[in-house]
Amino acid sequence: MSPAEIRQVIIDILAKIAPDEDLSNLDDEKPFREQMELDSMDFLDIVMELRKLYRIQIPEEDYHNLVSMNSTVTYLTPRLKDA
């Protein structure tokens, strides 16, 4: 899976979790929580959705890699390269 495809997957997950958010102007460098109203349960929903869709385990100590779109894509690219 390419970084662009991973980005789209994350956009789709965010749209599902926060349907009222406008994701068209999402800044890939800024933390999600600075741009959206996401709480800790929403964040866990992202992790669980990735697990459900791609059977990927994201350990809690790696959650800091999922703060922005760029950091999330960078973290997931090697893990989803064969997806």
N, C-alpha and C positions, 0 to 999 in steps of 0.2 A: 504494500500500500504506500502510495507516495505521500509526501507532506501535504500537498494540496487536498488529497482525498481524506487524510486524517483531519485536516482543518474542517472540511465539510461535515465529517462525522461529528465532530465536537459542536459545530454550529447546530446540527440536527438535534443532538442531545440537549443542548441549551434551550433550543426552541421548544422542546417537549417539556422540559423542567420548568421553564419560565416563559409561558406562551405570550405574556403581555409585554415582554421586553422587545425593544427594537434592536436587532442584532446587525442591522445593515451598516452601522457606523462603529462597529466594534474595533477598538484599537488593539492590535495583536501584542503590543508591548506592555500595555497597562494590565494590572491585575483585574481579573474578572470582578472581584468584589468592589472595586472602585467604579466599575461601569454598570453593574447590575445589582439588583437586590437579591443576593444569594446568601442564604444562611448555611450553617454547617450541615444541615440535613440535605439541602440542595446539592452541596458539594459531594456528599456521600452518594446521592442519587447518580451523579455523573460517574463516580467510580463503579457503582453497581451496574450501571447501564453498559459501561465498557466491559465489565466482567461477563455480563449476560450476552452481549453481542459478539465478543471476540475471545472469550474465555481467558482473559488476561488478568493476572493477579497484580494488584498495585498495593504493596505493603504500606502501612501507615507512615513509616519513616520516609517514604518517597512522595508523600502528598505535597510537600513544598515545591515539587517539580511541576505541579499542575495549577500554578497560580495565574498564569496568563496564557493566551493562545500560543504564543511562540514557545514558551517553556513546556507547555503540554505537548505540542507537536514534536519538539525536539526529544522529549522523554519517550513518546510513544513510537516514533519512527523506527528505531531498531526492534522494538517489541512487536510491531505490526507489519514488518517488512514482508512476511509471507501470507498475510491475510488477504 
